[in-house]
């Protein structure tokens, strides 16, 4: 049996990859970030790149937060329906 892929079968490079850009979904929305230092930052995600997040906090100040300093990010809360 030959272990090489056949020409008509897709290889790993040919398969579509899922979109893993979580920040694109949360752009211009309220987020909560917990830093490795323990500090929690809440604000609107204004911009992002592969290395940093730009967050606007309540007083209008903009913070550039390096991604390597982030413990976790929580996106906008799901709106609860009134019963």
Secondary structure, 3 states (H helix, E strand, C coil): CCCCCCCCCCCCCCCCCCCCCHHHHHCCCEEEEEECCCCEEEEEEEEECCCEEEEECCCCCEEEEEHHHEEEEECCCCCCCCC
